[in-house]
Each structure stands twice: as C-alpha cells, then as structure tokens.
C-alpha cells in the first residue's frame, strides 16, 4: 500500500453507459444468455460503486486538508525531520492481509475480490501521514500504541503529542477501526495532563473538519479545554477563526451543570462499544 500519495482522478471503469468498456464489449455482453448477462452487469455495478466510494474518500481527504492548510507540497523524509507536520513522498508498506483486515472494515472491504485494489494487492491512501501509518503498523503487529512526537522544541512537545495522537485517531476513521480509535483515545486522555498543553487552532480546525457532530474526539477536546482553562484565559485562546460548531459546543459545555470528569473517572465515557459484541447480546 502507498501512503502519502497525491490523489488523482481515475478513468471510469466502464466508459460506455457506465456498464460497458466499448461497443464491442456491449455487443458481446448483450449477446449472452439472460442469467449470465445479468450476473455480469450486476458484478460490474458493484465494481462501479466500490470505485466511486474510493474516489469520494480520496476527494474528501484532499478537500479537508486543503481547507485547513494541509495543501503544502509533499516533502522528502529529510524535510520531515525539520517539519514533522508536513506530508512526505509516497512510502510503501507491506503488511499481512489477515492482520489488517481483522482490525479494519476498510481493509476487509478493500482486500475483497470485488474491489479493484483488492486484485491489484495495492491500496493507496491519499495524503495519509506516514508517521501515523507507521504507528498503525506497529500497533497492528504488537498491540502497542507508539505515537511519534519528533518535536525538537520541548515547548512544542505537548502539542506535537496531541497532534500525532489525533492523526492516528483520524486514521482510525479512515480505516474504520474502532479498536484503533479506542486505543488512541486512551493514550490521548492519559497523556494530556502529562503534555500540559491545550489543543491549538489548527488541531481543533482539523478535528472539526474531519469528524461528525457527535464525535467522541470532539467531546474529549471540549471537555479538556473547559477543565484546563479558566474563563478569563479562555477568552484569549478562542477566536473567531475557530470552527463555529466548536465554539457552540464549548459554550454549551461551559453552561452545563455536568462536571468535567475526564481525568477522574477515566476514559470509559469516550470509548466506543464493540459493535459485534453488542449485536451478539441483542440476539
């Protein structure tokens, strides 16, 4: 799989009427017996849907990065040592299919025979940070969450830790892996007091651009800010440049009578239930 590769528009799978590759192909398919013909067309329709889903994912990721200042030129690994937050050139990772598919619905689908990438045996991730994917590979093989925080300035180590952990959490969204999101959330909540930092504007903007309204990641960020920052200092930290949904959630949380217990009761309130276990219990 290739990580950090710039997305590009792919040619349609079936240029003619969305079902055929050419007039000759159309004539051949239409000449088949009805059952065989419908089977072929149904399979092709599945191919088209899968490809469109892939393209939509690539466009969404690219648009999100562009809106939030992540449209910088791709850098080499040497450049990343100087600026750990920029993208780098595409890098290839080789992983065992059964391991990644067991922990990711995305991989399970992508590696299936119905998806073109599954046949090619290469999956391309547009603009996924290499550091985040490296941490993911370590997690898949060892079960240990190791977040890369290469900041040279100790003053920025806290925010770099938050940023790198959030990159990994958002990768869990891309890969549709609730286990990765939960393990990353545990790391985030556990380390925020140690990092002694408040999420910056760019971190908050990225989260709100990449997550749904009821995201647990949004919730923990808002709770953390309310707990760690007094009202007077908060007025200086929050600006009109912050996402409107964030400002609204922050205002509601400040007026809430529910105490912030992020670091008192642990992380359980921010973890997702195992959907498979929930479904099993409901039977």
DOGU-749522 format. One record per residue (C-alpha): residue in three letters; z, y, x. Coordinates in pm, whole numbers, padded with zeros to 5 digits, always signed. Layout:
// residues N
ALAZYX/...
This chain:
// residues 283
UNK+00000+00000+00000/UNK-00070+00354+00114/UNK+00194+00624+00083/UNK+00128+00994+00119/UNK-00242+00968+00040/UNK-00406+01259-00138/UNK-00522+01161-00489/UNK-00890+01173-00572/UNK-01084+01118-00891/UNK-01221+00767-00921/UNK-01558+00687-01070/UNK-01540+00530-01417/UNK-01521+00155-01422/UNK-01792+00126-01688/UNK-02018+00430-01681/UNK-02229+00330-01981/UNK-02048+00384-02313/UNK-01721+00309-02139/UNK-01792-00066-02165/UNK-02097-00143-01951/UNK-02196-00081-01591/UNK-02569-00041-01667/UNK-02833-00100-01932/UNK-02898-00442-01781/UNK-02530-00525-01795/UNK-02518-00410-02158/UNK-02812-00628-02250/UNK-02651-00927-02079/UNK-02313-00878-02247/UNK-02466-00827-02592/UNK-02668-01147-02549/UNK-02354-01358-02506/UNK-02209-01562-02792/UNK-01980-01350-03011/UNK-01650-01506-02898/UNK-01740-01481-02529/UNK-01877-01127-02575/UNK-01562-01003-02749/UNK-01346-01162-02480/UNK-01535-00984-02203/UNK-01524-00650-02384/UNK-01151-00686-02454/UNK-01085-00755-02087/UNK-01289-00454-01986/UNK-01099-00237-02232/UNK-00778-00348-02063/UNK-00925-00253-01726/UNK-01010+00095-01855/UNK-00662+00150-01997/UNK-00497+00041-01673/UNK-00722+00267-01466/UNK-00656+00565-01693/UNK-00282+00509-01666/UNK-00315+00508-01289/UNK-00518+00830-01288/UNK-00273+01002-01522/UNK+00013+00907-01292/UNK-00171+01047-00990/UNK-00256+01372-01169/UNK+00099+01417-01297/UNK+00246+01371-00950/UNK-00008+01604-00793/UNK+00039+01873-01059/UNK+00417+01853-01032/UNK+00405+01905-00656/UNK+00163+02194-00689/UNK+00376+02375-00947/UNK+00680+02354-00725/UNK+00530+02445-00390/UNK+00454+02094-00271/UNK+00084+02156-00215/UNK+00118+02214+00160/UNK-00126+02046+00397/UNK-00045+01692+00497/UNK+00127+01670+00834/UNK+00146+01412+01106/UNK+00466+01230+01192/UNK+00522+01468+01484/UNK+00511+01764+01248/UNK+00759+01596+01016/UNK+01016+01597+01295/UNK+01001+01977+01275/UNK+00982+02000+00897/UNK+01124+01689+00733/UNK+01037+01801+00382/UNK+00658+01825+00418/UNK+00419+01547+00339/UNK+00264+01340+00619/UNK-00056+01147+00655/UNK-00102+00824+00467/UNK+00101+00537+00608/UNK+00055+00171+00530/UNK+00345-00055+00432/UNK+00323-00431+00392/UNK+00577-00585+00157/UNK+00629-00920-00015/UNK+00492-00906-00367/UNK+00764-01118-00528/UNK+01037-00890-00392/UNK+00895-00559-00510/UNK+00777-00699-00843/UNK+01128-00832-00917/UNK+01272-00479-00891/UNK+00988-00266-01024/UNK+00800-00279-01352/UNK+00532-00063-01192/UNK+00468-00316-00915/UNK+00482-00606-01161/UNK+00202-00443-01359/UNK+00005-00314-01061/UNK+00001-00655-00894/UNK-00124-00830-01205/UNK-00479-00960-01214/UNK-00571-00717-01492/UNK-00536-00410-01269/UNK-00795-00329-01005/UNK-00532-00258-00742/UNK-00382-00599-00807/UNK-00709-00761-00700/UNK-00755-00531-00404/UNK-00398-00601-00291/UNK-00354-00232-00203/UNK-00162+00018-00412/UNK-00198+00388-00334/UNK+00081+00635-00402/UNK-00039+00996-00411/UNK+00197+01229-00227/UNK+00500+01000-00225/UNK+00716+01097+00071/UNK+00706+00842+00349/UNK+01078+00882+00427/UNK+01162+00795+00066/UNK+00938+00489+00069/UNK+01083+00372+00398/UNK+01429+00390+00242/UNK+01296+00197-00057/UNK+01158-00084+00161/UNK+01494-00116+00340/UNK+01667-00130+00001/UNK+01431-00400-00130/UNK+01487-00627+00168/UNK+01856-00566+00240/UNK+02008-00429-00077/UNK+02143-00137+00128/UNK+02059+00221+00041/UNK+01989+00413+00361/UNK+01886+00773+00297/UNK+01708+00957+00577/UNK+01859+01303+00639/UNK+01692+01428+00958/UNK+01817+01789+00946/UNK+01880+01939+01288/UNK+02090+02223+01146/UNK+02436+02095+01040/UNK+02448+02370+00777/UNK+02146+02217+00606/UNK+02262+01856+00632/UNK+02424+01868+00289/UNK+02121+01992+00104/UNK+01897+01761+00307/UNK+02115+01471+00194/UNK+02085+01578-00169/UNK+01710+01633-00134/UNK+01644+01297+00032/UNK+01856+01110-00223/UNK+01680+01281-00511/UNK+01342+01194-00357/UNK+01448+00831-00367/UNK+01577+00860-00725/UNK+01245+01011-00838/UNK+01063+00730-00656/UNK+01264+00502-00884/UNK+01099+00683-01176/UNK+00752+00633-01030/UNK+00818+00264-00967/UNK+01000+00220-01298/UNK+01304+00067-01127/UNK+01637+00130-01299/UNK+01815-00065-01020/UNK+01687+00184-00761/UNK+01783+00478-00981/UNK+02134+00339-01033/UNK+02195+00266-00664/UNK+02063+00610-00572/UNK+02283+00773-00836/UNK+02589+00601-00690/UNK+02501+00738-00348/UNK+02441+01087-00487/UNK+02770+01113-00677/UNK+02968+00957-00393/UNK+02826+01184-00124/UNK+02803+01521-00298/UNK+03168+01602-00212/UNK+03106+01500+00149/UNK+02787+01704+00175/UNK+02973+02006+00035/UNK+02654+02166-00090/UNK+02513+02297-00416/UNK+02156+02194-00507/UNK+01909+02468-00413/UNK+01650+02629-00636/UNK+01368+02413-00501/UNK+01568+02095-00558/UNK+01658+02195-00915/UNK+01300+02302-00991/UNK+01166+01970-00866/UNK+01412+01768-01074/UNK+01337+01959-01393/UNK+00962+01927-01335/UNK+00983+01552-01277/UNK+01236+01424-01533/UNK+01268+01409-01914/UNK+01514+01634-02102/UNK+01788+01370-02135/UNK+01766+01257-01774/UNK+02092+01136-01620/UNK+01986+01305-01297/UNK+01972+01640-01475/UNK+02313+01572-01624/UNK+02483+01497-01294/UNK+02332+01806-01129/UNK+02453+02035-01410/UNK+02799+01873-01413/UNK+02825+01905-01036/UNK+02737+02274-01037/UNK+02981+02353-01319/UNK+03261+02169-01142/UNK+03200+02303-00792/UNK+03105+02667-00858/UNK+03328+02925-01022/UNK+03178+03154-01286/UNK+03165+03462-01063/UNK+02978+03286-00783/UNK+02752+03111-01031/UNK+02605+03444-01141/UNK+02485+03496-00784/UNK+02344+03144-00748/UNK+02149+03125-01072/UNK+01836+03338-01102/UNK+01555+03390-01349/UNK+01341+03171-01123/UNK+01539+02863-01225/UNK+01379+02644-01494/UNK+01464+02767-01844/UNK+01573+02419-01953/UNK+01815+02408-01660/UNK+01964+02747-01749/UNK+02002+02636-02110/UNK+02177+02311-02011/UNK+02401+02497-01770/UNK+02503+02747-02038/UNK+02581+02470-02285/UNK+02784+02280-02024/UNK+02989+02589-01940/UNK+03086+02636-02303/UNK+03157+02267-02359/UNK+03515+02157-02412/UNK+03441+01821-02249/UNK+03592+01820-01898/UNK+03373+01752-01598/UNK+03489+01420-01455/UNK+03206+01337-01219/UNK+03426+01254-00925/UNK+03731+01143-01123/UNK+03609+00859-01340/UNK+03333+00750-01103/UNK+02961+00721-01166/UNK+02954+00487-01466/UNK+02862+00766-01710/UNK+02547+00836-01506/UNK+02426+00477-01472/UNK+02161+00311-01686/UNK+02238-00019-01860/UNK+02040-00327-01768/UNK+01780-00335-02044/UNK+01725-00709-02002/UNK+02097-00784-02047/UNK+02116-00552-02348/UNK+01822-00726-02511/UNK+01977-01067-02443/UNK+02307-00967-02604/UNK+02132-00834-02912/UNK+01969-01169-02988/
